[in-house]
Structure formats: structure tokens, C-alpha cells
């Protein structure tokens, strides 16, 4: 955009359903929602003709095409993307118009994230990033002042103090009308180049609670892994952990296992979630909310009175949550939980760090599923390992062992070979000479041969 370009304000575009598709000097092409709106065409022709007479010697040439509401909203949002060639006076809108534009821009960001299948939106220093299939990808950069308006809009919707930038805040809101999704929001004050705590880092977790979890057979586990997982889910009591990094699909795996239990057993299943990420038919789902005095500990006291067979407590982040998992396991329930750990060995050490004695861990642990997403040539596969404690697992409680030594007390079922075969098949299919990244097979204690 240059100084001679014809401009329409965002509010005008939204109200009239019109966008500028392109302009080349005195030639311009408008897109209209209502292609037969002759009154709008006359207004546009009059305005553009006057503009051309003041800027060019040639006559104005105007053409039209049709668009939909989605095109209009997308066009308006692009007006606020950072563009060094755009002069700031283009965006000198009144306060109400700025607020309306912030609404449109936020909705555009959320809609794009949902369409791309993103699990998280990161907003920091005017940069917007989406986490898709576990990978954080930069999407766009927004003008700093406009991003400030978007952040205020997010905080307002989330029930936060819109003026507070120094302290951490958490909240949530519902987005969408026909198909609503739950948006969990976290804000943290960060240090900027000019002053302390003058900016914020915002992360929005997108939770489509209307989704039904996939069947366990469709997640990417091998047949032998699926058999072991199903066997674990038949245990009468104990603790089963699902581990992996952020965005690895831990919650999806747990939801799929619970659905499997529901379909094959007449059991009472209760999940304590902060917040729920799936709607699971046949499972009693309870949302944990500290603001409503519903902590894990307090809810669990009442959950025991609900006579559950299986309890899912979501992610273990603190000593109190680890204690909840152990308490539920020791009282005759089968407990599922997720944990940020990269291996079964590190999961054991992590529980120790959270104050759980080894003697308790060895008495309640039934299995550990570790997973991550493997990206190769635009395809994503689940790379996982199912670890089952061996018969002598109880011996580690009296020893001071490192990770490698702890690993010898597990029977491990990886799917690295299957993922590798998929990569070979993909290479052959696309006739590519690209090298396959090394895949570690925990069962062999060596790297799998690759080309």
C-alpha cells in the first residue's frame, strides 16, 4: 500500500460487505458480498472517481467480483497485520472502531487456529504463533498498538483484570456460536526492551470439548502396544501414567483408553480435569476450578463417595496432585494420570521429586506409556513406548539407581520399527532421497539402522 492507494476503513468494509481486491493506479477491483447492490456500487464509484481525479491523469476503471462474509473479515484482519509500508494515519480510528477491529482480529486468529488444528496460540511481543502437531509455528506479526487491543479483549473475555500486567493471571472463555470451543488463557508479565513488565506473554489453549476421542487403534500404537495397553486398563487398581512433552497427545491417549474401558465394562469412571479436553460418553467428568473452591484434594474427597472404579486425575504438576494420584491408587481404584516426562525412568524420578517414596511407587505402578509426535516429510506419526514393570520391580525401593539402571526393571514395547517402516514407505512413495532421522528403540538399547 502506498500514499496514492484508495482506502476503506475497517468499519466501512464490515458494515457494507466490501473489500478492495487489488488496485493498480486508476484501476481497482472491489469484491462485494451483495454483488447486485447498485447503491453501494454508485457510492464506491463516486468516491474512487474523486480519488483518481486528485491523484492521476487517467480515468477511473472499476470492476467488481463477489465474496462472502469470511473474505470480508479476513481482509479487515489483514489491515492490522504489521506492514512497514502502511502509514500510521491509515489506522487512526475512533475508540469504538478500534474495539470492533480488535474483536474481528481476535476472532480471525482463533478461527485460523481451529482450522489449522492448532492446540495452542502463543502471543508475545506482537508475534502470533500456533502449536500444530506439537510444533510451534509463527503465523503473523501484528502492529504493537493493535495487539495491545487484542490482548485487552482476551483478558476481558477471560474475566481477568485488563489493567494488570505485572502478575500472572488465568481465565477462560467460550468461542463460537454453532460449534463452541473452550479457550483456556494464561498471561504472564514479561520484561521488554524499554521497561520492566511492560509487556505480556499470552497463551491460549484450544479445547474442543465436543470432540469424541479416537479409538485406541487409530492413535498410531503398534498391535503389541495396543494389547498391552488394553491389558493394563483391565487392572482392578493401581496407577497408569501417560507421559510425553507438550502437544504429544497425552490427553487424547487417556481419553481413548477411557472410551475403551467404557465400551467393554460396566464400570463407574470419574475424571477430574483442569479443564476437560474431550467429552467422553459414559464418563463422569468434573472440572477442577480453584476459583470455585474445587481443588483436586477437595473434589477427590467427594469422588470417593461416588463409588468409582476408575479415576482419571489429568496432569500431575505438583506434590498435591501427585499425592492425590497415590491416595486414589492405594484405596483400590485404577488411576490414570499424565506427566511431563520423556521416559519411564524419568517418570519414576519425577514422582520421587514430587515427594512420592519409591516404596509407594513400586506398590501401585502398573504401567507407563511414553509418547511423542514424529514429524517426517509433512506426515506425523506417534512414536511411543509402553513400559510394564517386571516381576522384580519392587527391588528398586531399596536401591539408589540412576535412569539407566531403573530402565532394566521394565519390560518395554516400542513402536520405533513400525514408524521407521512408515518412513521408508513414504520415501519410496515420493521417490525421495531424504535421510530418515535416527529413531531410538528402548528395547534394543541402540539406534535403529537408517539409510
FIVEXMAR-292866 format. One record per residue (C-alpha): residue number from 1; residue in three letters; x, y, z. Coordinates in nm, 2 decimals. Layout:
% residues N
(NUM; ALA; (X; Y; Z)),
...
% end
This chain:
% residues 451
(1; UNK; (0.00; 0.00; 0.00)),
(2; UNK; (0.13; 0.35; -0.09)),
(3; UNK; (0.02; 0.70; -0.04)),
(4; UNK; (-0.18; 0.70; -0.37)),
(5; UNK; (-0.38; 0.40; -0.29)),
(6; UNK; (-0.76; 0.42; -0.23)),
(7; UNK; (-0.85; 0.32; 0.12)),
(8; UNK; (-1.16; 0.20; 0.30)),
(9; UNK; (-1.19; 0.19; 0.68)),
(10; UNK; (-1.24; -0.14; 0.85)),
(11; UNK; (-1.58; -0.04; 0.99)),
(12; UNK; (-1.70; 0.06; 0.63)),
(13; UNK; (-1.58; -0.27; 0.49)),
(14; UNK; (-1.76; -0.47; 0.77)),
(15; UNK; (-2.08; -0.27; 0.75)),
(16; UNK; (-2.11; -0.27; 0.37)),
(17; UNK; (-1.96; -0.61; 0.30)),
(18; UNK; (-1.69; -0.48; 0.06)),
(19; UNK; (-1.31; -0.53; 0.02)),
(20; UNK; (-1.05; -0.40; -0.22)),
(21; UNK; (-0.92; -0.70; -0.41)),
(22; UNK; (-0.65; -0.51; -0.59)),
(23; UNK; (-0.56; -0.16; -0.72)),
(24; UNK; (-0.32; -0.06; -0.99)),
(25; UNK; (-0.31; 0.32; -1.03)),
(26; UNK; (-0.66; 0.43; -1.16)),
(27; UNK; (-0.77; 0.07; -1.19)),
(28; UNK; (-0.94; -0.10; -0.90)),
(29; UNK; (-1.13; -0.43; -0.83)),
(30; UNK; (-1.38; -0.45; -0.55)),
(31; UNK; (-1.53; -0.77; -0.40)),
(32; UNK; (-1.89; -0.74; -0.28)),
(33; UNK; (-2.10; -0.96; -0.06)),
(34; UNK; (-2.41; -0.83; -0.24)),
(35; UNK; (-2.30; -0.82; -0.60)),
(36; UNK; (-2.63; -0.66; -0.71)),
(37; UNK; (-2.62; -0.38; -0.46)),
(38; UNK; (-2.62; -0.09; -0.71)),
(39; UNK; (-2.65; 0.17; -0.44)),
(40; UNK; (-2.32; 0.06; -0.29)),
(41; UNK; (-2.15; 0.05; -0.63)),
(42; UNK; (-2.25; 0.41; -0.70)),
(43; UNK; (-2.11; 0.52; -0.37)),
(44; UNK; (-1.78; 0.34; -0.44)),
(45; UNK; (-1.76; 0.47; -0.80)),
(46; UNK; (-1.82; 0.83; -0.68)),
(47; UNK; (-1.55; 0.80; -0.40)),
(48; UNK; (-1.29; 0.63; -0.62)),
(49; UNK; (-1.35; 0.87; -0.92)),
(50; UNK; (-1.29; 1.17; -0.69)),
(51; UNK; (-0.97; 0.99; -0.56)),
(52; UNK; (-0.84; 0.92; -0.91)),
(53; UNK; (-0.91; 1.28; -1.03)),
(54; UNK; (-0.69; 1.41; -0.74)),
(55; UNK; (-0.41; 1.15; -0.79)),
(56; UNK; (-0.39; 1.05; -1.16)),
(57; UNK; (-0.44; 1.19; -1.51)),
(58; UNK; (-0.62; 0.88; -1.64)),
(59; UNK; (-0.99; 0.80; -1.59)),
(60; UNK; (-1.10; 0.56; -1.32)),
(61; UNK; (-1.16; 0.20; -1.42)),
(62; UNK; (-1.37; 0.00; -1.17)),
(63; UNK; (-1.46; -0.37; -1.18)),
(64; UNK; (-1.64; -0.60; -0.93)),
(65; UNK; (-1.64; -0.95; -0.81)),
(66; UNK; (-1.83; -1.15; -0.54)),
(67; UNK; (-1.71; -1.25; -0.20)),
(68; UNK; (-1.85; -1.39; 0.13)),
(69; UNK; (-1.85; -1.27; 0.49)),
(70; UNK; (-1.55; -1.47; 0.57)),
(71; UNK; (-1.35; -1.29; 0.30)),
(72; UNK; (-1.45; -0.95; 0.44)),
(73; UNK; (-1.35; -1.05; 0.79)),
(74; UNK; (-1.01; -1.18; 0.67)),
(75; UNK; (-0.95; -0.86; 0.47)),
(76; UNK; (-1.02; -0.64; 0.78)),
(77; UNK; (-0.79; -0.85; 0.99)),
(78; UNK; (-0.50; -0.81; 0.74)),
(79; UNK; (-0.53; -0.43; 0.78)),
(80; UNK; (-0.40; -0.47; 1.13)),
(81; UNK; (-0.11; -0.70; 1.04)),
(82; UNK; (0.23; -0.53; 1.07)),
(83; UNK; (0.33; -0.37; 0.74)),
(84; UNK; (0.61; -0.11; 0.74)),
(85; UNK; (0.48; 0.04; 0.42)),
(86; UNK; (0.15; 0.14; 0.58)),
(87; UNK; (0.14; 0.48; 0.73)),
(88; UNK; (0.00; 0.51; 1.08)),
(89; UNK; (-0.26; 0.76; 0.98)),
(90; UNK; (-0.45; 0.48; 0.80)),
(91; UNK; (-0.54; 0.33; 1.14)),
(92; UNK; (-0.64; 0.65; 1.33)),
(93; UNK; (-0.99; 0.51; 1.41)),
(94; UNK; (-1.21; 0.61; 1.69)),
(95; UNK; (-1.21; 0.41; 2.01)),
(96; UNK; (-1.52; 0.21; 1.93)),
(97; UNK; (-1.39; 0.13; 1.59)),
(98; UNK; (-1.06; 0.01; 1.74)),
(99; UNK; (-1.25; -0.21; 1.98)),
(100; UNK; (-1.46; -0.36; 1.70)),
(101; UNK; (-1.14; -0.42; 1.50)),
(102; UNK; (-0.99; -0.60; 1.79)),
(103; UNK; (-1.29; -0.82; 1.81)),
(104; UNK; (-1.26; -0.91; 1.44)),
(105; UNK; (-0.88; -0.97; 1.46)),
(106; UNK; (-0.91; -1.20; 1.77)),
(107; UNK; (-1.19; -1.39; 1.60)),
(108; UNK; (-0.98; -1.43; 1.29)),
(109; UNK; (-0.68; -1.56; 1.49)),
(110; UNK; (-0.90; -1.81; 1.68)),
(111; UNK; (-1.07; -1.92; 1.36)),
(112; UNK; (-0.75; -1.98; 1.18)),
(113; UNK; (-0.60; -2.17; 1.47)),
(114; UNK; (-0.91; -2.40; 1.48)),
(115; UNK; (-0.90; -2.46; 1.10)),
(116; UNK; (-0.53; -2.54; 1.12)),
(117; UNK; (-0.59; -2.79; 1.40)),
(118; UNK; (-0.37; -2.59; 1.65)),
(119; UNK; (-0.38; -2.68; 2.02)),
(120; UNK; (-0.23; -2.36; 2.14)),
(121; UNK; (-0.19; -2.00; 2.04)),
(122; UNK; (0.11; -1.80; 2.17)),
(123; UNK; (0.11; -1.42; 2.16)),
(124; UNK; (0.42; -1.24; 2.26)),
(125; UNK; (0.58; -0.92; 2.15)),
(126; UNK; (0.32; -0.87; 1.87)),
(127; UNK; (0.41; -1.22; 1.73)),
(128; UNK; (0.13; -1.48; 1.69)),
(129; UNK; (0.23; -1.85; 1.68)),
(130; UNK; (0.03; -2.17; 1.66)),
(131; UNK; (0.13; -2.50; 1.80)),
(132; UNK; (0.03; -2.76; 1.54)),
(133; UNK; (0.11; -3.13; 1.59)),
(134; UNK; (0.34; -3.03; 1.87)),
(135; UNK; (0.54; -2.78; 1.67)),
(136; UNK; (0.53; -2.41; 1.74)),
(137; UNK; (0.49; -2.22; 1.41)),
(138; UNK; (0.50; -1.85; 1.35)),
(139; UNK; (0.18; -1.72; 1.18)),
(140; UNK; (0.18; -1.34; 1.17)),
(141; UNK; (0.31; -1.02; 1.33)),
(142; UNK; (0.05; -0.76; 1.44)),
(143; UNK; (0.10; -0.39; 1.49)),
(144; UNK; (0.20; -0.33; 1.85)),
(145; UNK; (-0.08; -0.10; 1.94)),
(146; UNK; (-0.34; -0.32; 1.77)),
(147; UNK; (-0.20; -0.63; 1.95)),
(148; UNK; (-0.25; -0.44; 2.28)),
(149; UNK; (-0.62; -0.40; 2.20)),
(150; UNK; (-0.64; -0.77; 2.11)),
(151; UNK; (-0.48; -0.87; 2.45)),
(152; UNK; (-0.72; -0.65; 2.64)),
(153; UNK; (-1.01; -0.82; 2.45)),
(154; UNK; (-0.87; -1.16; 2.55)),
(155; UNK; (-0.84; -1.06; 2.92)),
(156; UNK; (-1.19; -0.91; 2.92)),
(157; UNK; (-1.34; -1.22; 2.78)),
(158; UNK; (-1.15; -1.44; 3.03)),
(159; UNK; (-1.27; -1.24; 3.33)),
(160; UNK; (-0.92; -1.10; 3.41)),
(161; UNK; (-0.81; -0.76; 3.53)),
(162; UNK; (-0.74; -0.59; 3.19)),
(163; UNK; (-0.52; -0.33; 3.35)),
(164; UNK; (-0.29; -0.57; 3.54)),
(165; UNK; (0.03; -0.66; 3.35)),
(166; UNK; (0.27; -0.74; 3.64)),
(167; UNK; (0.11; -1.05; 3.79)),
(168; UNK; (0.02; -1.39; 3.63)),
(169; UNK; (-0.35; -1.44; 3.56)),
(170; UNK; (-0.56; -1.73; 3.44)),
(171; UNK; (-0.90; -1.75; 3.29)),
(172; UNK; (-1.11; -1.89; 3.02)),
(173; UNK; (-1.39; -1.82; 2.78)),
(174; UNK; (-1.61; -1.99; 2.52)),
(175; UNK; (-1.56; -1.91; 2.15)),
(176; UNK; (-1.80; -1.98; 1.87)),
(177; UNK; (-2.18; -2.00; 1.83)),
(178; UNK; (-2.28; -2.31; 1.63)),
(179; UNK; (-1.98; -2.51; 1.74)),
(180; UNK; (-1.83; -2.37; 2.06)),
(181; UNK; (-1.48; -2.44; 2.19)),
(182; UNK; (-1.33; -2.38; 2.53)),
(183; UNK; (-1.04; -2.14; 2.54)),
(184; UNK; (-0.81; -2.16; 2.85)),
(185; UNK; (-0.60; -1.84; 2.89)),
(186; UNK; (-0.27; -1.78; 3.08)),
(187; UNK; (-0.10; -1.44; 3.10)),
(188; UNK; (0.25; -1.36; 3.24)),
(189; UNK; (0.41; -1.02; 3.26)),
(190; UNK; (0.75; -1.02; 3.08)),
(191; UNK; (1.04; -0.78; 3.05)),
(192; UNK; (1.05; -0.57; 2.74)),
(193; UNK; (1.34; -0.37; 2.59)),
(194; UNK; (1.22; -0.04; 2.73)),
(195; UNK; (1.08; -0.12; 3.07)),
(196; UNK; (1.01; -0.40; 3.32)),
(197; UNK; (0.68; -0.58; 3.30)),
(198; UNK; (0.56; -0.36; 3.02)),
(199; UNK; (0.45; -0.65; 2.80)),
(200; UNK; (0.28; -0.98; 2.84)),
(201; UNK; (0.31; -1.33; 2.72)),
(202; UNK; (-0.04; -1.48; 2.64)),
(203; UNK; (-0.10; -1.85; 2.58)),
(204; UNK; (-0.45; -1.97; 2.47)),
(205; UNK; (-0.52; -2.35; 2.49)),
(206; UNK; (-0.79; -2.45; 2.25)),
(207; UNK; (-1.01; -2.73; 2.39)),
(208; UNK; (-1.29; -2.86; 2.17)),
(209; UNK; (-1.48; -3.04; 2.44)),
(210; UNK; (-1.74; -3.16; 2.19)),
(211; UNK; (-1.48; -3.39; 2.02)),
(212; UNK; (-1.51; -3.76; 2.06)),
(213; UNK; (-1.17; -3.93; 2.13)),
(214; UNK; (-1.03; -4.16; 1.86)),
(215; UNK; (-1.03; -4.53; 1.91)),
(216; UNK; (-0.71; -4.66; 2.07)),
(217; UNK; (-0.64; -4.85; 1.74)),
(218; UNK; (-0.63; -4.52; 1.55)),
(219; UNK; (-0.37; -4.33; 1.75)),
(220; UNK; (-0.06; -4.49; 1.60)),
(221; UNK; (0.04; -4.76; 1.85)),
(222; UNK; (0.15; -5.10; 1.73)),
(223; UNK; (-0.06; -5.41; 1.77)),
(224; UNK; (0.16; -5.54; 2.05)),
(225; UNK; (0.14; -5.20; 2.23)),
(226; UNK; (-0.24; -5.19; 2.20)),
(227; UNK; (-0.27; -5.54; 2.35)),
(228; UNK; (-0.05; -5.43; 2.65)),
(229; UNK; (-0.25; -5.10; 2.69)),
(230; UNK; (-0.58; -5.29; 2.69)),
(231; UNK; (-0.44; -5.54; 2.95)),
(232; UNK; (-0.33; -5.25; 3.17)),
(233; UNK; (-0.67; -5.09; 3.15)),
(234; UNK; (-0.82; -5.42; 3.29)),
(235; UNK; (-0.63; -5.38; 3.62)),
(236; UNK; (-0.85; -5.35; 3.93)),
(237; UNK; (-0.63; -5.09; 4.09)),
(238; UNK; (-0.30; -4.91; 4.06)),
(239; UNK; (-0.15; -4.62; 3.87)),
(240; UNK; (-0.10; -4.59; 3.49)),
(241; UNK; (0.09; -4.29; 3.36)),
(242; UNK; (0.09; -4.14; 3.02)),
(243; UNK; (0.40; -3.93; 2.96)),
(244; UNK; (0.54; -3.70; 2.69)),
(245; UNK; (0.62; -3.34; 2.60)),
(246; UNK; (0.36; -3.06; 2.54)),
(247; UNK; (0.15; -3.13; 2.24)),
(248; UNK; (0.23; -3.50; 2.22)),
(249; UNK; (-0.13; -3.61; 2.26)),
(250; UNK; (-0.13; -3.74; 2.61)),
(251; UNK; (-0.48; -3.63; 2.69)),
(252; UNK; (-0.60; -3.79; 2.36)),
(253; UNK; (-0.45; -4.12; 2.46)),
(254; UNK; (-0.60; -4.12; 2.81)),
(255; UNK; (-0.94; -4.02; 2.66)),
(256; UNK; (-0.92; -4.31; 2.41)),
(257; UNK; (-0.83; -4.56; 2.69)),
(258; UNK; (-1.12; -4.44; 2.90)),
(259; UNK; (-1.36; -4.48; 2.60)),
(260; UNK; (-1.22; -4.83; 2.55)),
(261; UNK; (-1.30; -4.92; 2.92)),
(262; UNK; (-1.65; -4.77; 2.88)),
(263; UNK; (-1.72; -4.98; 2.58)),
(264; UNK; (-1.61; -5.31; 2.73)),
(265; UNK; (-1.70; -5.28; 3.10)),
(266; UNK; (-1.98; -5.17; 3.33)),
(267; UNK; (-1.76; -4.95; 3.55)),
(268; UNK; (-1.80; -4.62; 3.72)),
(269; UNK; (-1.54; -4.39; 3.57)),
(270; UNK; (-1.48; -4.04; 3.71)),
(271; UNK; (-1.23; -3.79; 3.56)),
(272; UNK; (-1.10; -3.48; 3.74)),
(273; UNK; (-0.99; -3.23; 3.47)),
(274; UNK; (-0.85; -2.88; 3.46)),
(275; UNK; (-1.03; -2.83; 3.22)),
(276; UNK; (-1.19; -3.11; 3.02)),
(277; UNK; (-1.04; -3.15; 2.68)),
(278; UNK; (-1.29; -3.41; 2.54)),
(279; UNK; (-1.64; -3.51; 2.60)),
(280; UNK; (-1.62; -3.88; 2.68)),
(281; UNK; (-1.96; -4.07; 2.67)),
(282; UNK; (-2.01; -4.28; 2.98)),
(283; UNK; (-1.75; -4.10; 3.19)),
(284; UNK; (-1.85; -3.86; 3.48)),
(285; UNK; (-1.63; -3.56; 3.41)),
(286; UNK; (-1.57; -3.30; 3.68)),
(287; UNK; (-1.39; -2.97; 3.61)),
(288; UNK; (-1.14; -2.86; 3.87)),
(289; UNK; (-1.17; -2.49; 3.94)),
(290; UNK; (-0.97; -2.33; 4.23)),
(291; UNK; (-1.18; -2.01; 4.19)),
(292; UNK; (-1.49; -2.21; 4.29)),
(293; UNK; (-1.31; -2.39; 4.58)),
(294; UNK; (-1.29; -2.71; 4.38)),
(295; UNK; (-0.93; -2.82; 4.42)),
(296; UNK; (-0.81; -3.18; 4.34)),
(297; UNK; (-0.80; -3.26; 4.71)),
(298; UNK; (-1.14; -3.14; 4.79)),
(299; UNK; (-1.31; -3.29; 4.49)),
(300; UNK; (-1.14; -3.62; 4.55)),
(301; UNK; (-1.29; -3.64; 4.90)),
(302; UNK; (-1.64; -3.63; 4.74)),
(303; UNK; (-1.54; -3.85; 4.45)),
(304; UNK; (-1.46; -4.14; 4.68)),
(305; UNK; (-1.83; -4.12; 4.80)),
(306; UNK; (-1.94; -4.16; 4.43)),
(307; UNK; (-1.82; -4.53; 4.44)),
(308; UNK; (-1.59; -4.51; 4.13)),
(309; UNK; (-1.39; -4.80; 3.98)),
(310; UNK; (-1.16; -4.58; 3.76)),
(311; UNK; (-1.04; -4.23; 3.83)),
(312; UNK; (-0.86; -4.00; 3.59)),
(313; UNK; (-0.69; -3.70; 3.75)),
(314; UNK; (-0.55; -3.52; 3.45)),
(315; UNK; (-0.20; -3.38; 3.47)),
(316; UNK; (0.03; -3.42; 3.77)),
(317; UNK; (0.20; -3.09; 3.81)),
(318; UNK; (0.26; -3.05; 4.19)),
(319; UNK; (0.31; -3.25; 4.51)),
(320; UNK; (-0.05; -3.22; 4.60)),
(321; UNK; (-0.17; -3.37; 4.27)),
(322; UNK; (0.09; -3.65; 4.29)),
(323; UNK; (-0.04; -3.72; 4.64)),
(324; UNK; (-0.40; -3.73; 4.51)),
(325; UNK; (-0.29; -3.99; 4.24)),
(326; UNK; (-0.12; -4.21; 4.50)),
(327; UNK; (-0.41; -4.18; 4.75)),
(328; UNK; (-0.66; -4.29; 4.49)),
(329; UNK; (-0.44; -4.58; 4.38)),
(330; UNK; (-0.39; -4.70; 4.73)),
(331; UNK; (-0.77; -4.71; 4.80)),
(332; UNK; (-0.85; -4.98; 4.55)),
(333; UNK; (-0.90; -4.77; 4.24)),
(334; UNK; (-0.74; -4.78; 3.89)),
(335; UNK; (-0.60; -4.43; 3.83)),
(336; UNK; (-0.49; -4.27; 3.51)),
(337; UNK; (-0.27; -3.95; 3.50)),
(338; UNK; (-0.05; -3.76; 3.26)),
(339; UNK; (0.30; -3.64; 3.34)),
(340; UNK; (0.57; -3.44; 3.16)),
(341; UNK; (0.85; -3.69; 3.13)),
(342; UNK; (1.05; -3.82; 2.84)),
(343; UNK; (1.09; -4.19; 2.95)),
(344; UNK; (0.96; -4.44; 3.20)),
(345; UNK; (1.28; -4.40; 3.41)),
(346; UNK; (1.25; -4.02; 3.42)),
(347; UNK; (0.88; -4.06; 3.52)),
(348; UNK; (0.99; -4.26; 3.83)),
(349; UNK; (1.24; -3.99; 3.92)),
(350; UNK; (0.98; -3.72; 3.86)),
(351; UNK; (0.74; -3.88; 4.11)),
(352; UNK; (1.02; -3.90; 4.36)),
(353; UNK; (1.09; -3.53; 4.31)),
(354; UNK; (0.72; -3.47; 4.39)),
(355; UNK; (0.76; -3.64; 4.72)),
(356; UNK; (0.63; -3.99; 4.65)),
(357; UNK; (0.85; -4.26; 4.81)),
(358; UNK; (0.98; -4.54; 4.59)),
(359; UNK; (0.82; -4.80; 4.81)),
(360; UNK; (0.48; -4.65; 4.72)),
(361; UNK; (0.56; -4.61; 4.35)),
(362; UNK; (0.67; -4.98; 4.33)),
(363; UNK; (0.35; -5.09; 4.50)),
(364; UNK; (0.10; -4.90; 4.28)),
(365; UNK; (0.26; -4.86; 3.94)),
(366; UNK; (0.10; -5.08; 3.67)),
(367; UNK; (0.25; -4.93; 3.35)),
(368; UNK; (0.38; -4.62; 3.18)),
(369; UNK; (0.31; -4.50; 2.83)),
(370; UNK; (0.56; -4.26; 2.68)),
(371; UNK; (0.48; -4.09; 2.35)),
(372; UNK; (0.58; -3.81; 2.12)),
(373; UNK; (0.50; -3.70; 1.77)),
(374; UNK; (0.74; -3.79; 1.49)),
(375; UNK; (0.75; -3.54; 1.20)),
(376; UNK; (0.88; -3.66; 0.87)),
(377; UNK; (0.81; -3.52; 0.52)),
(378; UNK; (0.49; -3.34; 0.62)),
(379; UNK; (0.35; -3.66; 0.79)),
(380; UNK; (0.31; -3.71; 1.17)),
(381; UNK; (0.33; -4.04; 1.34)),
(382; UNK; (0.30; -4.13; 1.71)),
(383; UNK; (0.64; -4.26; 1.84)),
(384; UNK; (0.57; -4.44; 2.17)),
(385; UNK; (0.69; -4.70; 2.42)),
(386; UNK; (0.47; -4.90; 2.66)),
(387; UNK; (0.66; -4.99; 2.97)),
(388; UNK; (0.54; -5.27; 3.21)),
(389; UNK; (0.72; -5.32; 3.55)),
(390; UNK; (0.89; -5.66; 3.57)),
(391; UNK; (0.83; -5.91; 3.85)),
(392; UNK; (1.14; -5.78; 4.04)),
(393; UNK; (1.03; -5.41; 4.01)),
(394; UNK; (0.98; -5.40; 4.38)),
(395; UNK; (1.36; -5.43; 4.43)),
(396; UNK; (1.43; -5.07; 4.33)),
(397; UNK; (1.28; -4.93; 4.65)),
(398; UNK; (1.59; -5.03; 4.85)),
(399; UNK; (1.84; -4.91; 4.59)),
(400; UNK; (1.98; -4.57; 4.48)),
(401; UNK; (1.96; -4.61; 4.10)),
(402; UNK; (2.01; -4.38; 3.80)),
(403; UNK; (1.78; -4.37; 3.50)),
(404; UNK; (1.96; -4.63; 3.30)),
(405; UNK; (1.96; -4.87; 3.59)),
(406; UNK; (1.59; -4.82; 3.66)),
(407; UNK; (1.52; -4.90; 3.29)),
(408; UNK; (1.63; -5.26; 3.34)),
(409; UNK; (1.33; -5.32; 3.57)),
(410; UNK; (1.08; -5.25; 3.29)),
(411; UNK; (0.96; -5.47; 3.00)),
(412; UNK; (0.94; -5.22; 2.71)),
(413; UNK; (0.73; -5.24; 2.39)),
(414; UNK; (0.83; -4.97; 2.15)),
(415; UNK; (0.69; -4.89; 1.80)),
(416; UNK; (1.01; -4.74; 1.66)),
(417; UNK; (1.04; -5.02; 1.40)),
(418; UNK; (0.68; -4.95; 1.27)),
(419; UNK; (0.74; -4.58; 1.25)),
(420; UNK; (1.06; -4.64; 1.06)),
(421; UNK; (0.89; -4.87; 0.81)),
(422; UNK; (0.63; -4.60; 0.75)),
(423; UNK; (0.91; -4.35; 0.68)),
(424; UNK; (1.07; -4.60; 0.43)),
(425; UNK; (0.73; -4.64; 0.26)),
(426; UNK; (0.69; -4.27; 0.24)),
(427; UNK; (1.03; -4.23; 0.09)),
(428; UNK; (0.96; -4.49; -0.17)),
(429; UNK; (0.62; -4.35; -0.25)),
(430; UNK; (0.76; -4.00; -0.31)),
(431; UNK; (1.08; -4.12; -0.47)),
(432; UNK; (1.28; -3.91; -0.23)),
(433; UNK; (1.64; -3.94; -0.12)),
(434; UNK; (1.59; -3.76; 0.21)),
(435; UNK; (1.75; -3.92; 0.51)),
(436; UNK; (1.54; -4.06; 0.79)),
(437; UNK; (1.62; -3.91; 1.14)),
(438; UNK; (1.76; -4.15; 1.39)),
(439; UNK; (1.49; -4.33; 1.59)),
(440; UNK; (1.59; -4.47; 1.93)),
(441; UNK; (1.45; -4.81; 2.02)),
(442; UNK; (1.45; -4.85; 2.40)),
(443; UNK; (1.41; -5.23; 2.37)),
(444; UNK; (1.74; -5.27; 2.19)),
(445; UNK; (1.95; -5.01; 2.37)),
(446; UNK; (2.08; -4.90; 2.03)),
(447; UNK; (1.98; -4.68; 1.74)),
(448; UNK; (1.78; -4.83; 1.47)),
(449; UNK; (1.96; -4.87; 1.14)),
(450; UNK; (1.87; -4.60; 0.89)),
(451; UNK; (1.96; -4.51; 0.53)),
% end
